Amino acid sequence: MMAFEQIPKKDWYSILGADPSASVSDLKQKYQKLILMYHPDKQSADVPAGTVEECIQKFIEIDQAWKILGNEETKKEYDLQRHEEDLRNMGPVDAQVYLEEMCWNKDDHSFSLSCRCGGKYSVSKDEAEEVTLISCDTCSLIIELLHYG
């Protein structure tokens, strides 16, 4: 279980003031700029105590955001969770489908299933291990991906 699953849902990208499509090096630049700005040692001695507390909290949030987004593995997992959350907000789950019931395409190493609209649900072999919701490529229907046993 990853560390950010324990933390209430936060938009780590907005904490760093970054776009989800930003590269890790762009994220690092934003992190470094913000971490210096909010570092407790950089705060003026004549600022009210409440402001210092806010800066410390912001500093901690920025550090947490970087711990998730600065690591390729945790960033990928976080991005998948964000994508699933977006899908959940898009609409209801149309069906539950076992991965083993989907068609395997050896050319592009993906699983696919025809949608009732004529479109298709598709997921790569790697993604199939991590995602649970897949949207149709032409309509708004969503399926929940299940695994045997």
MODELLER restraints for C-alpha pairs under 7 A, 6 or more apart:
rsr = mdl.restraints
at = mdl.atoms
rsr.add(forms.Gaussian(group=physical.xy_distance, feature=features.Distance(at['CA:12:A'], at['CA:65:A']), mean=4.90, stdev=0.5))
rsr.add(forms.Gaussian(group=physical.xy_distance, feature=features.Distance(at['CA:13:A'], at['CA:19:A']), mean=6.18, stdev=0.5))
rsr.add(forms.Gaussian(group=physical.xy_distance, feature=features.Distance(at['CA:13:A'], at['CA:20:A']), mean=6.10, stdev=0.5))
rsr.add(forms.Gaussian(group=physical.xy_distance, feature=features.Distance(at['CA:15:A'], at['CA:62:A']), mean=6.26, stdev=0.5))
rsr.add(forms.Gaussian(group=physical.xy_distance, feature=features.Distance(at['CA:15:A'], at['CA:65:A']), mean=6.88, stdev=0.5))
rsr.add(forms.Gaussian(group=physical.xy_distance, feature=features.Distance(at['CA:16:A'], at['CA:30:A']), mean=6.06, stdev=0.5))
rsr.add(forms.Gaussian(group=physical.xy_distance, feature=features.Distance(at['CA:16:A'], at['CA:31:A']), mean=6.04, stdev=0.5))
rsr.add(forms.Gaussian(group=physical.xy_distance, feature=features.Distance(at['CA:16:A'], at['CA:62:A']), mean=6.36, stdev=0.5))
rsr.add(forms.Gaussian(group=physical.xy_distance, feature=features.Distance(at['CA:16:A'], at['CA:65:A']), mean=6.99, stdev=0.5))
rsr.add(forms.Gaussian(group=physical.xy_distance, feature=features.Distance(at['CA:18:A'], at['CA:27:A']), mean=6.67, stdev=0.5))
rsr.add(forms.Gaussian(group=physical.xy_distance, feature=features.Distance(at['CA:24:A'], at['CA:70:A']), mean=6.20, stdev=0.5))
rsr.add(forms.Gaussian(group=physical.xy_distance, feature=features.Distance(at['CA:28:A'], at['CA:70:A']), mean=6.94, stdev=0.5))
rsr.add(forms.Gaussian(group=physical.xy_distance, feature=features.Distance(at['CA:31:A'], at['CA:62:A']), mean=6.77, stdev=0.5))
rsr.add(forms.Gaussian(group=physical.xy_distance, feature=features.Distance(at['CA:31:A'], at['CA:66:A']), mean=6.53, stdev=0.5))
rsr.add(forms.Gaussian(group=physical.xy_distance, feature=features.Distance(at['CA:35:A'], at['CA:59:A']), mean=6.08, stdev=0.5))
rsr.add(forms.Gaussian(group=physical.xy_distance, feature=features.Distance(at['CA:35:A'], at['CA:62:A']), mean=6.64, stdev=0.5))
rsr.add(forms.Gaussian(group=physical.xy_distance, feature=features.Distance(at['CA:38:A'], at['CA:55:A']), mean=5.38, stdev=0.5))
rsr.add(forms.Gaussian(group=physical.xy_distance, feature=features.Distance(at['CA:38:A'], at['CA:56:A']), mean=6.85, stdev=0.5))
rsr.add(forms.Gaussian(group=physical.xy_distance, feature=features.Distance(at['CA:38:A'], at['CA:58:A']), mean=6.77, stdev=0.5))
rsr.add(forms.Gaussian(group=physical.xy_distance, feature=features.Distance(at['CA:38:A'], at['CA:59:A']), mean=5.28, stdev=0.5))
rsr.add(forms.Gaussian(group=physical.xy_distance, feature=features.Distance(at['CA:39:A'], at['CA:59:A']), mean=6.09, stdev=0.5))
rsr.add(forms.Gaussian(group=physical.xy_distance, feature=features.Distance(at['CA:40:A'], at['CA:56:A']), mean=6.10, stdev=0.5))
rsr.add(forms.Gaussian(group=physical.xy_distance, feature=features.Distance(at['CA:68:A'], at['CA:74:A']), mean=5.32, stdev=0.5))
rsr.add(forms.Gaussian(group=physical.xy_distance, feature=features.Distance(at['CA:68:A'], at['CA:75:A']), mean=5.57, stdev=0.5))
rsr.add(forms.Gaussian(group=physical.xy_distance, feature=features.Distance(at['CA:69:A'], at['CA:75:A']), mean=4.59, stdev=0.5))
rsr.add(forms.Gaussian(group=physical.xy_distance, feature=features.Distance(at['CA:80:A'], at['CA:131:A']), mean=6.86, stdev=0.5))
rsr.add(forms.Gaussian(group=physical.xy_distance, feature=features.Distance(at['CA:84:A'], at['CA:133:A']), mean=6.10, stdev=0.5))
rsr.add(forms.Gaussian(group=physical.xy_distance, feature=features.Distance(at['CA:92:A'], at['CA:142:A']), mean=6.89, stdev=0.5))
rsr.add(forms.Gaussian(group=physical.xy_distance, feature=features.Distance(at['CA:93:A'], at['CA:141:A']), mean=6.96, stdev=0.5))
rsr.add(forms.Gaussian(group=physical.xy_distance, feature=features.Distance(at['CA:93:A'], at['CA:142:A']), mean=4.97, stdev=0.5))
rsr.add(forms.Gaussian(group=physical.xy_distance, feature=features.Distance(at['CA:93:A'], at['CA:143:A']), mean=5.40, stdev=0.5))
rsr.add(forms.Gaussian(group=physical.xy_distance, feature=features.Distance(at['CA:93:A'], at['CA:144:A']), mean=6.45, stdev=0.5))
rsr.add(forms.Gaussian(group=physical.xy_distance, feature=features.Distance(at['CA:94:A'], at['CA:141:A']), mean=5.97, stdev=0.5))
rsr.add(forms.Gaussian(group=physical.xy_distance, feature=features.Distance(at['CA:94:A'], at['CA:142:A']), mean=5.49, stdev=0.5))
rsr.add(forms.Gaussian(group=physical.xy_distance, feature=features.Distance(at['CA:94:A'], at['CA:143:A']), mean=5.48, stdev=0.5))
rsr.add(forms.Gaussian(group=physical.xy_distance, feature=features.Distance(at['CA:95:A'], at['CA:143:A']), mean=4.93, stdev=0.5))
rsr.add(forms.Gaussian(group=physical.xy_distance, feature=features.Distance(at['CA:95:A'], at['CA:144:A']), mean=6.24, stdev=0.5))
rsr.add(forms.Gaussian(group=physical.xy_distance, feature=features.Distance(at['CA:96:A'], at['CA:143:A']), mean=5.67, stdev=0.5))
rsr.add(forms.Gaussian(group=physical.xy_distance, feature=features.Distance(at['CA:96:A'], at['CA:144:A']), mean=4.67, stdev=0.5))
rsr.add(forms.Gaussian(group=physical.xy_distance, feature=features.Distance(at['CA:96:A'], at['CA:145:A']), mean=6.08, stdev=0.5))
rsr.add(forms.Gaussian(group=physical.xy_distance, feature=features.Distance(at['CA:96:A'], at['CA:146:A']), mean=6.71, stdev=0.5))
rsr.add(forms.Gaussian(group=physical.xy_distance, feature=features.Distance(at['CA:97:A'], at['CA:143:A']), mean=6.74, stdev=0.5))
rsr.add(forms.Gaussian(group=physical.xy_distance, feature=features.Distance(at['CA:97:A'], at['CA:144:A']), mean=6.14, stdev=0.5))
rsr.add(forms.Gaussian(group=physical.xy_distance, feature=features.Distance(at['CA:97:A'], at['CA:145:A']), mean=5.25, stdev=0.5))
rsr.add(forms.Gaussian(group=physical.xy_distance, feature=features.Distance(at['CA:97:A'], at['CA:146:A']), mean=5.80, stdev=0.5))
rsr.add(forms.Gaussian(group=physical.xy_distance, feature=features.Distance(at['CA:98:A'], at['CA:145:A']), mean=5.79, stdev=0.5))
rsr.add(forms.Gaussian(group=physical.xy_distance, feature=features.Distance(at['CA:98:A'], at['CA:146:A']), mean=4.51, stdev=0.5))
rsr.add(forms.Gaussian(group=physical.xy_distance, feature=features.Distance(at['CA:98:A'], at['CA:147:A']), mean=5.45, stdev=0.5))
rsr.add(forms.Gaussian(group=physical.xy_distance, feature=features.Distance(at['CA:98:A'], at['CA:148:A']), mean=6.93, stdev=0.5))
rsr.add(forms.Gaussian(group=physical.xy_distance, feature=features.Distance(at['CA:99:A'], at['CA:145:A']), mean=6.21, stdev=0.5))
rsr.add(forms.Gaussian(group=physical.xy_distance, feature=features.Distance(at['CA:99:A'], at['CA:146:A']), mean=6.08, stdev=0.5))
rsr.add(forms.Gaussian(group=physical.xy_distance, feature=features.Distance(at['CA:99:A'], at['CA:147:A']), mean=5.85, stdev=0.5))
rsr.add(forms.Gaussian(group=physical.xy_distance, feature=features.Distance(at['CA:102:A'], at['CA:111:A']), mean=5.77, stdev=0.5))
rsr.add(forms.Gaussian(group=physical.xy_distance, feature=features.Distance(at['CA:102:A'], at['CA:112:A']), mean=5.48, stdev=0.5))
rsr.add(forms.Gaussian(group=physical.xy_distance, feature=features.Distance(at['CA:102:A'], at['CA:113:A']), mean=5.31, stdev=0.5))
rsr.add(forms.Gaussian(group=physical.xy_distance, feature=features.Distance(at['CA:103:A'], at['CA:111:A']), mean=5.34, stdev=0.5))
rsr.add(forms.Gaussian(group=physical.xy_distance, feature=features.Distance(at['CA:103:A'], at['CA:112:A']), mean=5.20, stdev=0.5))
rsr.add(forms.Gaussian(group=physical.xy_distance, feature=features.Distance(at['CA:103:A'], at['CA:113:A']), mean=6.22, stdev=0.5))
rsr.add(forms.Gaussian(group=physical.xy_distance, feature=features.Distance(at['CA:104:A'], at['CA:110:A']), mean=5.98, stdev=0.5))
rsr.add(forms.Gaussian(group=physical.xy_distance, feature=features.Distance(at['CA:104:A'], at['CA:111:A']), mean=4.61, stdev=0.5))
rsr.add(forms.Gaussian(group=physical.xy_distance, feature=features.Distance(at['CA:104:A'], at['CA:112:A']), mean=6.62, stdev=0.5))
rsr.add(forms.Gaussian(group=physical.xy_distance, feature=features.Distance(at['CA:105:A'], at['CA:111:A']), mean=6.03, stdev=0.5))
rsr.add(forms.Gaussian(group=physical.xy_distance, feature=features.Distance(at['CA:109:A'], at['CA:124:A']), mean=6.11, stdev=0.5))
rsr.add(forms.Gaussian(group=physical.xy_distance, feature=features.Distance(at['CA:109:A'], at['CA:125:A']), mean=6.05, stdev=0.5))
rsr.add(forms.Gaussian(group=physical.xy_distance, feature=features.Distance(at['CA:110:A'], at['CA:122:A']), mean=6.72, stdev=0.5))
rsr.add(forms.Gaussian(group=physical.xy_distance, feature=features.Distance(at['CA:110:A'], at['CA:123:A']), mean=5.52, stdev=0.5))
rsr.add(forms.Gaussian(group=physical.xy_distance, feature=features.Distance(at['CA:110:A'], at['CA:124:A']), mean=4.05, stdev=0.5))
rsr.add(forms.Gaussian(group=physical.xy_distance, feature=features.Distance(at['CA:110:A'], at['CA:125:A']), mean=5.28, stdev=0.5))
rsr.add(forms.Gaussian(group=physical.xy_distance, feature=features.Distance(at['CA:111:A'], at['CA:122:A']), mean=5.56, stdev=0.5))
rsr.add(forms.Gaussian(group=physical.xy_distance, feature=features.Distance(at['CA:111:A'], at['CA:123:A']), mean=5.37, stdev=0.5))
rsr.add(forms.Gaussian(group=physical.xy_distance, feature=features.Distance(at['CA:111:A'], at['CA:124:A']), mean=6.16, stdev=0.5))
rsr.add(forms.Gaussian(group=physical.xy_distance, feature=features.Distance(at['CA:111:A'], at['CA:125:A']), mean=6.83, stdev=0.5))
rsr.add(forms.Gaussian(group=physical.xy_distance, feature=features.Distance(at['CA:112:A'], at['CA:120:A']), mean=6.58, stdev=0.5))
rsr.add(forms.Gaussian(group=physical.xy_distance, feature=features.Distance(at['CA:112:A'], at['CA:121:A']), mean=5.40, stdev=0.5))
rsr.add(forms.Gaussian(group=physical.xy_distance, feature=features.Distance(at['CA:112:A'], at['CA:122:A']), mean=4.19, stdev=0.5))
rsr.add(forms.Gaussian(group=physical.xy_distance, feature=features.Distance(at['CA:112:A'], at['CA:123:A']), mean=6.49, stdev=0.5))
rsr.add(forms.Gaussian(group=physical.xy_distance, feature=features.Distance(at['CA:113:A'], at['CA:120:A']), mean=5.56, stdev=0.5))
rsr.add(forms.Gaussian(group=physical.xy_distance, feature=features.Distance(at['CA:113:A'], at['CA:121:A']), mean=5.17, stdev=0.5))
rsr.add(forms.Gaussian(group=physical.xy_distance, feature=features.Distance(at['CA:113:A'], at['CA:122:A']), mean=6.53, stdev=0.5))
rsr.add(forms.Gaussian(group=physical.xy_distance, feature=features.Distance(at['CA:114:A'], at['CA:120:A']), mean=4.40, stdev=0.5))
rsr.add(forms.Gaussian(group=physical.xy_distance, feature=features.Distance(at['CA:114:A'], at['CA:121:A']), mean=6.31, stdev=0.5))
rsr.add(forms.Gaussian(group=physical.xy_distance, feature=features.Distance(at['CA:115:A'], at['CA:121:A']), mean=6.59, stdev=0.5))
rsr.add(forms.Gaussian(group=physical.xy_distance, feature=features.Distance(at['CA:115:A'], at['CA:136:A']), mean=6.70, stdev=0.5))
rsr.add(forms.Gaussian(group=physical.xy_distance, feature=features.Distance(at['CA:117:A'], at['CA:139:A']), mean=6.99, stdev=0.5))
rsr.add(forms.Gaussian(group=physical.xy_distance, feature=features.Distance(at['CA:119:A'], at['CA:136:A']), mean=6.29, stdev=0.5))
rsr.add(forms.Gaussian(group=physical.xy_distance, feature=features.Distance(at['CA:119:A'], at['CA:137:A']), mean=5.90, stdev=0.5))
rsr.add(forms.Gaussian(group=physical.xy_distance, feature=features.Distance(at['CA:119:A'], at['CA:138:A']), mean=5.25, stdev=0.5))
rsr.add(forms.Gaussian(group=physical.xy_distance, feature=features.Distance(at['CA:120:A'], at['CA:136:A']), mean=5.36, stdev=0.5))
rsr.add(forms.Gaussian(group=physical.xy_distance, feature=features.Distance(at['CA:120:A'], at['CA:137:A']), mean=5.75, stdev=0.5))
rsr.add(forms.Gaussian(group=physical.xy_distance, feature=features.Distance(at['CA:121:A'], at['CA:134:A']), mean=6.38, stdev=0.5))
rsr.add(forms.Gaussian(group=physical.xy_distance, feature=features.Distance(at['CA:121:A'], at['CA:135:A']), mean=6.10, stdev=0.5))
rsr.add(forms.Gaussian(group=physical.xy_distance, feature=features.Distance(at['CA:121:A'], at['CA:136:A']), mean=4.67, stdev=0.5))
rsr.add(forms.Gaussian(group=physical.xy_distance, feature=features.Distance(at['CA:121:A'], at['CA:137:A']), mean=6.29, stdev=0.5))
rsr.add(forms.Gaussian(group=physical.xy_distance, feature=features.Distance(at['CA:132:A'], at['CA:144:A']), mean=5.47, stdev=0.5))
rsr.add(forms.Gaussian(group=physical.xy_distance, feature=features.Distance(at['CA:132:A'], at['CA:145:A']), mean=4.81, stdev=0.5))
rsr.add(forms.Gaussian(group=physical.xy_distance, feature=features.Distance(at['CA:132:A'], at['CA:146:A']), mean=6.99, stdev=0.5))
rsr.add(forms.Gaussian(group=physical.xy_distance, feature=features.Distance(at['CA:133:A'], at['CA:142:A']), mean=6.59, stdev=0.5))
rsr.add(forms.Gaussian(group=physical.xy_distance, feature=features.Distance(at['CA:133:A'], at['CA:143:A']), mean=5.75, stdev=0.5))
rsr.add(forms.Gaussian(group=physical.xy_distance, feature=features.Distance(at['CA:133:A'], at['CA:144:A']), mean=4.63, stdev=0.5))
rsr.add(forms.Gaussian(group=physical.xy_distance, feature=features.Distance(at['CA:133:A'], at['CA:145:A']), mean=5.93, stdev=0.5))
rsr.add(forms.Gaussian(group=physical.xy_distance, feature=features.Distance(at['CA:134:A'], at['CA:142:A']), mean=5.58, stdev=0.5))
rsr.add(forms.Gaussian(group=physical.xy_distance, feature=features.Distance(at['CA:134:A'], at['CA:143:A']), mean=5.45, stdev=0.5))
rsr.add(forms.Gaussian(group=physical.xy_distance, feature=features.Distance(at['CA:134:A'], at['CA:144:A']), mean=6.51, stdev=0.5))
rsr.add(forms.Gaussian(group=physical.xy_distance, feature=features.Distance(at['CA:135:A'], at['CA:141:A']), mean=5.95, stdev=0.5))
rsr.add(forms.Gaussian(group=physical.xy_distance, feature=features.Distance(at['CA:135:A'], at['CA:142:A']), mean=4.36, stdev=0.5))
rsr.add(forms.Gaussian(group=physical.xy_distance, feature=features.Distance(at['CA:135:A'], at['CA:143:A']), mean=6.50, stdev=0.5))
rsr.add(forms.Gaussian(group=physical.xy_distance, feature=features.Distance(at['CA:136:A'], at['CA:142:A']), mean=6.17, stdev=0.5))
